[in-house]
Amino acid sequence: MSAETDMIKLYSGRILALAADMPRTTRLEAPSATAKKRAPLCGSTVTVDVQIVGDIITDYGQDVKACALGQAAAAVVGANVVGLSPAQVQAGRDQLFDMLKNSGPPPAAPFGDLAVLEPAKDYKNRHASILLAFDATLDALNAVPA
């Protein structure tokens, strides 16, 4: 395959559709915690607000300034994170990391739509942007006062 064909495959219609239909883009007025992460290589940033009650995420807001791949990942995270525990979010992040770095299987439900990003495993310079939403969410969850 040519490099141009590879890039067309990487930026599939499904990835672009996810990026264009980002959920939960309104920041929370009174979050339990907020975190901002930046991918140094590309400059993408994701800021996340979480509201957590007990061990469950009850609300979520995000501000995403990333490439289409990072936006698609953030869209899947934002669409599925409410109602989950921090451990479930960590498991999704671990599965995405394994898919990208070790050619592991795509993440399981509720993050199964991240399978669309499987072609990005060959583009290591995009991995940090793809992981940003998870990383910011986990940082915010870790910052929630005990």
MITI-312496 format. One record per atom (N, C-alpha, C, O): chain; x, z negated, y; residue number from 0. Coordinates in steps of 0.001 Angstrom, whole numbers, plus 500000, padded with zeros to 6 digits. Layout:
! MITI-312496
<A,<X,Z,Y>,NUM>,
...
***
This chain:
! MITI-312496
<A,<500836,500000,498807>,0>,
<A,<500000,500000,500000>,0>,
<A,<500873,500000,501244>,0>,
<A,<501968,499437,501267>,0>,
<A,<500360,500639,502262>,1>,
<A,<501085,500643,503529>,1>,
<A,<500802,499349,504276>,1>,
<A,<499851,498627,503974>,1>,
<A,<501641,499081,505247>,2>,
<A,<501437,497878,506065>,2>,
<A,<500099,497950,506793>,2>,
<A,<499428,496931,506957>,2>,
<A,<499706,499139,507227>,3>,
<A,<498425,499294,507931>,3>,
<A,<497253,498991,507004>,3>,
<A,<496298,498332,507414>,3>,
<A,<497314,499464,505754>,4>,
<A,<496263,499172,504786>,4>,
<A,<496204,497686,504496>,4>,
<A,<495118,497120,504372>,4>,
<A,<497361,497048,504388>,5>,
<A,<497406,495607,504158>,5>,
<A,<496731,494841,505294>,5>,
<A,<495986,493893,505044>,5>,
<A,<496984,495237,506527>,6>,
<A,<496385,494551,507674>,6>,
<A,<494876,494762,507718>,6>,
<A,<494132,493848,508072>,6>,
<A,<494421,495961,507360>,7>,
<A,<492975,496217,507319>,7>,
<A,<492333,495315,506271>,7>,
<A,<491263,494753,506505>,7>,
<A,<492985,495172,505110>,8>,
<A,<492479,494284,504056>,8>,
<A,<492463,492841,504539>,8>,
<A,<491520,492097,504268>,8>,
<A,<493508,492453,505254>,9>,
<A,<493612,491083,505733>,9>,
<A,<492491,490753,506713>,9>,
<A,<491898,489677,506643>,9>,
<A,<492207,491659,507609>,10>,
<A,<491152,491427,508602>,10>,
<A,<489862,492107,508153>,10>,
<A,<489347,492995,508832>,10>,
<A,<489358,491687,507021>,11>,
<A,<488148,492260,506452>,11>,
<A,<486936,491981,507331>,11>,
<A,<486961,491118,508208>,11>,
<A,<485889,492730,507073>,12>,
<A,<484647,492523,507815>,12>,
<A,<484112,491114,507666>,12>,
<A,<483566,490557,508618>,12>,
<A,<484259,490528,506487>,13>,
<A,<483759,489159,506248>,13>,
<A,<484537,488148,507078>,13>,
<A,<483952,487211,507620>,13>,
<A,<485849,488328,507183>,14>,
<A,<486655,487433,508013>,14>,
<A,<486238,487551,509466>,14>,
<A,<486075,486542,510153>,14>,
<A,<486066,488767,509933>,15>,
<A,<485667,488970,511326>,15>,
<A,<484269,488424,511587>,15>,
<A,<484004,487889,512664>,15>,
<A,<483367,488554,510606>,16>,
<A,<482014,488007,510766>,16>,
<A,<482045,486488,510850>,16>,
<A,<481348,485901,511677>,16>,
<A,<482843,485845,510005>,17>,
<A,<482976,484385,510074>,17>,
<A,<483525,483961,511433>,17>,
<A,<483026,483020,512050>,17>,
<A,<484553,484664,511888>,18>,
<A,<485186,484323,513166>,18>,
<A,<484208,484479,514321>,18>,
<A,<484248,483709,515280>,18>,
<A,<483338,485463,514232>,19>,
<A,<482389,485727,515314>,19>,
<A,<481211,484758,515314>,19>,
<A,<480535,484617,516332>,19>,
<A,<480958,484098,514206>,20>,
<A,<479791,483216,514080>,20>,
<A,<480238,481773,513865>,20>,
<A,<479831,481113,512910>,20>,
<A,<481080,481307,514774>,21>,
<A,<481655,479959,514676>,21>,
<A,<480585,478890,514926>,21>,
<A,<479953,478892,515982>,21>,
<A,<480375,477979,513973>,22>,
<A,<479424,476890,514188>,22>,
<A,<480085,475690,514879>,22>,
<A,<481309,475560,514897>,22>,
<A,<479267,474844,515427>,23>,
<A,<479685,473546,515973>,23>,
<A,<480770,473668,517042>,23>,
<A,<481774,472958,517006>,23>,
<A,<480552,474576,517990>,24>,
<A,<481539,474798,519050>,24>,
<A,<481300,473930,520280>,24>,
<A,<481988,474080,521289>,24>,
<A,<480346,473039,520202>,25>,
<A,<480098,472110,521301>,25>,
<A,<480840,470810,521008>,25>,
<A,<480658,470195,519958>,25>,
<A,<481669,470411,521946>,26>,
<A,<482410,469151,521785>,26>,
<A,<481429,467988,521830>,26>,
<A,<480403,468054,522506>,26>,
<A,<481752,466929,521108>,27>,
<A,<480891,465747,521055>,27>,
<A,<481097,464886,522290>,27>,
<A,<482217,464745,522780>,27>,
<A,<480005,464309,522791>,28>,
<A,<480086,463467,523991>,28>,
<A,<480735,462120,523714>,28>,
<A,<481465,461599,524557>,28>,
<A,<480475,461547,522535>,29>,
<A,<481025,460224,522208>,29>,
<A,<481541,460225,520767>,29>,
<A,<480960,459572,519900>,29>,
<A,<482625,460954,520511>,30>,
<A,<483132,461022,519139>,30>,
<A,<483778,459709,518700>,30>,
<A,<484221,458906,519520>,30>,
<A,<483816,459520,517406>,31>,
<A,<484582,458403,516846>,31>,
<A,<486066,458619,517097>,31>,
<A,<486816,457668,517316>,31>,
<A,<486487,459899,517061>,32>,
<A,<487892,460243,517321>,32>,
<A,<487999,461737,517604>,32>,
<A,<487120,462522,517251>,32>,
<A,<489098,462103,518249>,33>,
<A,<489408,463486,518601>,33>,
<A,<490858,463759,518234>,33>,
<A,<491712,462878,518327>,33>,
<A,<491123,464987,517818>,34>,
<A,<492506,465395,517559>,34>,
<A,<492674,466862,517931>,34>,
<A,<491752,467669,517808>,34>,
<A,<493872,467179,518386>,35>,
<A,<494213,468560,518723>,35>,
<A,<495475,468930,517964>,35>,
<A,<496457,468188,517964>,35>,
<A,<495435,470091,517316>,36>,
<A,<496593,470592,516585>,36>,
<A,<496934,471986,517095>,36>,
<A,<496063,472762,517488>,36>,
<A,<498238,472276,517075>,37>,
<A,<498734,473570,517529>,37>,
<A,<499669,474145,516472>,37>,
<A,<500499,473434,515907>,37>,
<A,<499523,475424,516218>,38>,
<A,<500443,476123,515314>,38>,
<A,<501580,476661,516169>,38>,
<A,<501360,477571,516968>,38>,
<A,<502785,476127,516028>,39>,
<A,<503879,476493,516925>,39>,
<A,<504265,477974,516877>,39>,
<A,<504662,478541,517895>,39>,
<A,<504153,478592,515723>,40>,
<A,<504584,479978,515584>,40>,
<A,<503714,480938,516384>,40>,
<A,<504230,481866,517007>,40>,
<A,<502407,480727,516373>,41>,
<A,<501504,481678,517032>,41>,
<A,<500826,481105,518272>,41>,
<A,<500271,481860,519071>,41>,
<A,<500860,479790,518447>,42>,
<A,<500231,479177,519607>,42>,
<A,<498757,478872,519445>,42>,
<A,<498127,478390,520386>,42>,
<A,<498182,479141,518274>,43>,
<A,<496775,478813,518040>,43>,
<A,<496571,477306,518181>,43>,
<A,<497442,476512,517825>,43>,
<A,<495398,476923,518709>,44>,
<A,<495059,475509,518821>,44>,
<A,<493626,475267,518341>,44>,
<A,<492746,476116,518476>,44>,
<A,<493434,474093,517784>,45>,
<A,<492103,473640,517394>,45>,
<A,<491982,472186,517841>,45>,
<A,<492828,471349,517526>,45>,
<A,<490918,471908,518578>,46>,
<A,<490587,470543,518978>,46>,
<A,<489302,470172,518260>,46>,
<A,<488326,470923,518285>,46>,
<A,<489305,469012,517622>,47>,
<A,<488182,468575,516800>,47>,
<A,<487715,467202,517259>,47>,
<A,<488521,466311,517531>,47>,
<A,<486405,467049,517338>,48>,
<A,<485767,465754,517550>,48>,
<A,<485007,465416,516268>,48>,
<A,<484322,466271,515707>,48>,
<A,<485127,464182,515810>,49>,
<A,<484356,463741,514653>,49>,
<A,<483573,462483,515001>,49>,
<A,<484024,461630,515765>,49>,
<A,<482408,462402,514425>,50>,
<A,<481615,461179,514436>,50>,
<A,<481515,460769,512982>,50>,
<A,<481119,461568,512133>,50>,
<A,<481871,459533,512690>,51>,
<A,<481851,459071,511303>,51>,
<A,<481128,457728,511240>,51>,
<A,<481338,456850,512077>,51>,
<A,<480289,457593,510248>,52>,
<A,<479577,456352,510004>,52>,
<A,<479885,455960,508564>,52>,
<A,<479611,456709,507626>,52>,
<A,<480460,454769,508408>,53>,
<A,<480915,454373,507077>,53>,
<A,<482049,455293,506662>,53>,
<A,<483101,455334,507300>,53>,
<A,<481824,456019,505602>,54>,
<A,<482839,456945,505091>,54>,
<A,<482324,458387,505100>,54>,
<A,<482800,459225,504334>,54>,
<A,<481355,458670,505965>,55>,
<A,<480734,459997,505984>,55>,
<A,<480785,460577,507400>,55>,
<A,<480485,459889,508376>,55>,
<A,<481166,461840,507494>,56>,
<A,<481163,462550,508777>,56>,
<A,<479710,462865,509120>,56>,
<A,<479016,463539,508359>,56>,
<A,<479260,462373,510269>,57>,
<A,<477868,462570,510663>,57>,
<A,<477702,463614,511765>,57>,
<A,<476602,464124,511973>,57>,
<A,<478786,463934,512472>,58>,
<A,<478727,464992,513482>,58>,
<A,<480135,465526,513694>,58>,
<A,<481123,464863,513381>,58>,
<A,<480205,466732,514228>,59>,
<A,<481480,467445,514319>,59>,
<A,<481387,468457,515445>,59>,
<A,<480381,469152,515589>,59>,
<A,<482427,468536,516228>,60>,
<A,<482524,469560,517263>,60>,
<A,<483932,470119,517274>,60>,
<A,<484891,469416,516954>,60>,
<A,<484057,471393,517646>,61>,
<A,<485382,471998,517641>,61>,
<A,<485542,473001,518776>,61>,
<A,<484598,473678,519181>,61>,
<A,<486761,473070,519266>,62>,
<A,<487153,474082,520242>,62>,
<A,<488324,474827,519606>,62>,
<A,<489399,474258,519415>,62>,
<A,<488113,476091,519281>,63>,
<A,<489079,476865,518509>,63>,
<A,<489626,478007,519347>,63>,
<A,<488878,478856,519832>,63>,
<A,<490930,478013,519509>,64>,
<A,<491625,479103,520188>,64>,
<A,<492666,479613,519194>,64>,
<A,<493812,479165,519196>,64>,
<A,<492254,480552,518349>,65>,
<A,<493106,481009,517252>,65>,
<A,<492811,482468,516943>,65>,
<A,<491850,483048,517449>,65>,
<A,<493650,483043,516111>,66>,
<A,<493438,484402,515624>,66>,
<A,<492181,484416,514747>,66>,
<A,<491612,483369,514436>,66>,
<A,<491770,485604,514363>,67>,
<A,<490565,485740,513544>,67>,
<A,<490668,484962,512243>,67>,
<A,<489663,484446,511755>,67>,
<A,<491858,484867,511676>,68>,
<A,<492021,484119,510423>,68>,
<A,<491808,482630,510642>,68>,
<A,<491121,481975,509858>,68>,
<A,<492396,482095,511705>,69>,
<A,<492196,480692,512040>,69>,
<A,<490752,480406,512417>,69>,
<A,<490214,479353,512076>,69>,
<A,<490123,481340,513120>,70>,
<A,<488721,481179,513484>,70>,
<A,<487827,481196,512251>,70>,
<A,<486890,480403,512151>,70>,
<A,<488112,482097,511309>,71>,
<A,<487305,482165,510086>,71>,
<A,<487414,480858,509300>,71>,
<A,<486411,480334,508814>,71>,
<A,<488631,480337,509177>,72>,
<A,<488808,479064,508472>,72>,
<A,<488060,477948,509191>,72>,
<A,<487396,477135,508550>,72>,
<A,<488162,477903,510520>,73>,
<A,<487468,476873,511299>,73>,
<A,<485953,477012,511159>,73>,
<A,<485235,476013,511148>,73>,
<A,<485472,478241,511052>,74>,
<A,<484031,478460,510884>,74>,
<A,<483557,477861,509562>,74>,
<A,<482509,477217,509511>,74>,
<A,<484321,478070,508504>,75>,
<A,<483941,477523,507194>,75>,
<A,<484016,475999,507215>,75>,
<A,<483122,475325,506704>,75>,
<A,<485067,475459,507799>,76>,
<A,<485192,473997,507891>,76>,
<A,<484028,473439,508702>,76>,
<A,<483360,472502,508265>,76>,
<A,<483783,474007,509878>,77>,
<A,<482715,473512,510744>,77>,
<A,<481339,473594,510117>,77>,
<A,<480486,472744,510371>,77>,
<A,<481115,474610,509301>,78>,
<A,<479810,474783,508665>,78>,
<A,<479569,473797,507526>,78>,
<A,<478425,473582,507126>,78>,
<A,<480633,473198,507005>,79>,
<A,<480490,472411,505783>,79>,
<A,<480936,470961,505859>,79>,
<A,<480714,470207,504912>,79>,
<A,<481554,470552,506947>,80>,
<A,<482210,469246,506990>,80>,
<A,<481240,468072,507189>,80>,
<A,<481515,466968,506718>,80>,
<A,<480126,468286,507867>,81>,
<A,<479183,467187,508082>,81>,
<A,<478569,466783,506743>,81>,
<A,<478101,467622,505972>,81>,
<A,<478585,465478,506491>,82>,
<A,<478075,464932,505239>,82>,
<A,<479166,464655,504225>,82>,
<A,<478898,464108,503155>,82>,
<A,<480411,465031,504555>,83>,
<A,<481533,464812,503642>,83>,
<A,<482310,463557,503999>,83>,
<A,<482221,463047,505115>,83>,
<A,<483061,463078,503042>,84>,
<A,<483974,461963,503258>,84>,
<A,<485346,462515,503624>,84>,
<A,<485619,463691,503384>,84>,
<A,<486210,461691,504198>,85>,
<A,<487580,462140,504456>,85>,
<A,<488278,462640,503189>,85>,
<A,<489041,463604,503253>,85>,
<A,<488036,462011,502050>,86>,
<A,<488667,462442,500798>,86>,
<A,<488235,463860,500416>,86>,
<A,<489040,464641,499908>,86>,
<A,<486972,464186,500660>,87>,
<A,<486497,465534,500350>,87>,
<A,<487124,466567,501283>,87>,
<A,<487438,467680,500859>,87>,
<A,<487307,466202,502551>,88>,
<A,<487967,467099,503498>,88>,
<A,<489421,467301,503069>,88>,
<A,<489919,468427,503086>,88>,
<A,<490098,466232,502689>,89>,
<A,<491483,466330,502229>,89>,
<A,<491577,467222,500993>,89>,
<A,<492506,468023,500878>,89>,
<A,<490631,467093,500074>,90>,
<A,<490644,467927,498865>,90>,
<A,<490499,469407,499228>,90>,
<A,<491178,470260,498657>,90>,
<A,<489611,469706,500181>,91>,
<A,<489453,471098,500624>,91>,
<A,<490725,471633,501247>,91>,
<A,<491112,472774,500997>,91>,
<A,<491378,470813,502059>,92>,
<A,<492636,471227,502694>,92>,
<A,<493711,471451,501636>,92>,
<A,<494455,472430,501699>,92>,
<A,<493792,470553,500675>,93>,
<A,<494784,470686,499611>,93>,
<A,<494559,471965,498798>,93>,
<A,<495515,472648,498432>,93>,
<A,<493306,472280,498524>,94>,
<A,<492989,473490,497764>,94>,
<A,<493323,474753,498567>,94>,
<A,<493836,475724,498010>,94>,
<A,<493035,474741,499870>,95>,
<A,<493377,475888,500718>,95>,
<A,<494892,476064,500769>,95>,
<A,<495394,477180,500643>,95>,
<A,<495613,474970,500953>,96>,
<A,<497076,475017,500980>,96>,
<A,<497603,475608,499670>,96>,
<A,<498481,476471,499686>,96>,
<A,<497071,475147,498547>,97>,
<A,<497516,475631,497242>,97>,
<A,<497230,477126,497080>,97>,
<A,<498048,477856,496520>,97>,
<A,<496083,477580,497563>,98>,
<A,<495752,478999,497491>,98>,
<A,<496749,479825,498299>,98>,
<A,<497220,480866,497840>,98>,
<A,<497066,479352,499505>,99>,
<A,<497959,480104,500380>,99>,
<A,<499408,480043,499930>,99>,
<A,<500094,481066,499908>,99>,
<A,<499878,478869,499576>,100>,
<A,<501304,478675,499305>,100>,
<A,<501707,478907,497852>,100>,
<A,<502838,479308,497579>,100>,
<A,<500787,478657,496917>,101>,
<A,<501145,478694,495498>,101>,
<A,<500300,479672,494680>,101>,
<A,<500341,479653,493450>,101>,
<A,<499529,480530,495371>,102>,
<A,<498631,481482,494699>,102>,
<A,<497634,480770,493783>,102>,
<A,<497231,481303,492750>,102>,
<A,<497244,479553,494182>,103>,
<A,<496245,478812,493421>,103>,
<A,<494867,479417,493599>,103>,
<A,<494700,480374,494355>,103>,
<A,<493885,478872,492913>,104>,
<A,<492517,479378,493042>,104>,
<A,<491954,479051,494427>,104>,
<A,<492443,478147,495104>,104>,
<A,<490942,479779,494834>,105>,
<A,<490291,479464,496112>,105>,
<A,<489675,478064,496078>,105>,
<A,<489385,477532,495006>,105>,
<A,<489481,477480,497248>,106>,
<A,<488849,476160,497304>,106>,
<A,<487467,476159,496653>,106>,
<A,<486748,477159,496661>,106>,
<A,<487125,475006,496094>,107>,
<A,<485814,474816,495487>,107>,
<A,<484778,474538,496576>,107>,
<A,<485123,474340,497741>,107>,
<A,<483508,474526,496181>,108>,
<A,<482422,474178,497095>,108>,
<A,<482696,472781,497654>,108>,
<A,<483193,471928,496918>,108>,
<A,<482403,472526,498875>,109>,
<A,<481647,473362,499795>,109>,
<A,<482500,474344,500601>,109>,
<A,<481984,475012,501497>,109>,
<A,<483770,474438,500301>,110>,
<A,<484662,475298,501078>,110>,
<A,<484965,476621,500368>,110>,
<A,<485973,477262,500664>,110>,
<A,<484120,477024,499454>,111>,
<A,<484338,478231,498667>,111>,
<A,<484458,479506,499480>,111>,
<A,<485122,480452,499056>,111>,
<A,<483818,479541,500654>,112>,
<A,<483912,480748,501485>,112>,
<A,<485333,481009,501980>,112>,
<A,<485626,482105,502458>,112>,
<A,<486214,480021,501872>,113>,
<A,<487611,480227,502270>,113>,
<A,<488324,481213,501341>,113>,
<A,<489436,481646,501644>,113>,
<A,<487705,481570,500224>,114>,
<A,<488272,482567,499319>,114>,
<A,<488521,483884,500047>,114>,
<A,<489409,484646,499665>,114>,
<A,<487753,484152,501082>,115>,
<A,<487924,485391,501856>,115>,
<A,<489320,485471,502470>,115>,
<A,<489791,486561,502796>,115>,
<A,<489981,484330,502630>,116>,
<A,<491318,484291,503230>,116>,
<A,<492441,484445,502200>,116>,
<A,<493617,484359,502551>,116>,
<A,<492093,484666,500960>,117>,
<A,<493114,484788,499911>,117>,
<A,<494158,485870,500215>,117>,
<A,<495334,485649,499925>,117>,
<A,<493793,487028,500782>,118>,
<A,<494822,488028,501098>,118>,
<A,<495881,487526,502087>,118>,
<A,<496966,488102,502169>,118>,
<A,<495585,486475,502828>,119>,
<A,<496538,485941,503815>,119>,
<A,<497701,485207,503154>,119>,
<A,<498671,484865,503830>,119>,
<A,<497625,484962,501858>,120>,
<A,<498730,484260,501195>,120>,
<A,<500040,485025,501342>,120>,
<A,<501116,484429,501298>,120>,
<A,<499952,486337,501517>,121>,
<A,<501149,487166,501674>,121>,
<A,<501683,487172,503102>,121>,
<A,<502721,487776,503370>,121>,
<A,<500990,486509,504015>,122>,
<A,<501379,486480,505433>,122>,
<A,<501671,485039,505828>,122>,
<A,<500837,484378,506447>,122>,
<A,<502842,484559,505473>,123>,
<A,<503213,483161,505684>,123>,
<A,<503128,482745,507153>,123>,
<A,<502865,481581,507452>,123>,
<A,<503347,483688,508066>,124>,
<A,<503276,483370,509486>,124>,
<A,<501850,483061,509942>,124>,
<A,<501659,482596,511065>,124>,
<A,<500867,483302,509117>,125>,
<A,<499460,483011,509451>,125>,
<A,<498967,481699,508832>,125>,
<A,<497903,481209,509208>,125>,
<A,<499709,481132,507905>,126>,
<A,<499242,479955,507173>,126>,
<A,<498936,478770,508090>,126>,
<A,<497913,478108,507919>,126>,
<A,<499802,478500,509052>,127>,
<A,<499587,477331,509929>,127>,
<A,<498282,477474,510701>,127>,
<A,<497546,476498,510849>,127>,
<A,<497983,478669,511192>,128>,
<A,<496739,478886,511929>,128>,
<A,<495525,478691,511027>,128>,
<A,<494520,478118,511447>,128>,
<A,<495621,479162,509798>,129>,
<A,<494514,479034,508848>,129>,
<A,<494258,477562,508501>,129>,
<A,<493111,477176,508276>,129>,
<A,<495290,476755,508457>,130>,
<A,<495159,475336,508096>,130>,
<A,<494794,474440,509280>,130>,
<A,<494492,473262,509088>,130>,
<A,<494817,474979,510499>,131>,
<A,<494634,474145,511697>,131>,
<A,<493343,473342,511715>,131>,
<A,<493365,472158,512048>,131>,
<A,<492229,473953,511368>,132>,
<A,<490952,473225,511441>,132>,
<A,<490961,472018,510517>,132>,
<A,<490521,470932,510896>,132>,
<A,<491463,472211,509305>,133>,
<A,<491575,471075,508388>,133>,
<A,<492536,470026,508938>,133>,
<A,<492234,468833,508924>,133>,
<A,<493695,470474,509422>,134>,
<A,<494698,469522,509897>,134>,
<A,<494197,468718,511095>,134>,
<A,<494430,467511,511174>,134>,
<A,<493514,469376,512022>,135>,
<A,<492959,468661,513177>,135>,
<A,<491861,467697,512737>,135>,
<A,<491771,466577,513239>,135>,
<A,<491030,468139,511799>,136>,
<A,<489955,467272,511299>,136>,
<A,<490528,466036,510625>,136>,
<A,<490058,464923,510861>,136>,
<A,<491527,466222,509799>,137>,
<A,<492146,465077,509120>,137>,
<A,<492848,464151,510101>,137>,
<A,<492801,462932,509940>,137>,
<A,<493496,464710,511113>,138>,
<A,<494110,463856,512147>,138>,
<A,<493056,463041,512863>,138>,
<A,<493254,461852,513115>,138>,
<A,<491923,463672,513196>,139>,
<A,<490841,462946,513863>,139>,
<A,<490289,461855,512955>,139>,
<A,<490044,460738,513411>,139>,
<A,<490091,462161,511691>,140>,
<A,<489577,461160,510753>,140>,
<A,<490550,459986,510616>,140>,
<A,<490130,458833,510516>,140>,
<A,<491833,460281,510613>,141>,
<A,<492839,459222,510527>,141>,
<A,<492927,458394,511799>,141>,
<A,<493454,457282,511778>,141>,
<A,<492419,458922,512902>,142>,
<A,<492465,458207,514187>,142>,
<A,<491213,457362,514437>,142>,
<A,<491143,456640,515431>,142>,
<A,<490235,457448,513549>,143>,
<A,<489012,456662,513725>,143>,
<A,<489384,455186,513621>,143>,
<A,<490011,454773,512645>,143>,
<A,<489005,454392,514616>,144>,
<A,<489307,452955,514560>,144>,
<A,<488668,452305,513329>,144>,
<A,<487557,452649,512928>,144>,
<A,<489385,451383,512760>,145>,
<A,<488894,450704,511537>,145>,
<A,<487765,449754,511844>,145>,
<A,<487240,449106,510939>,145>,
***
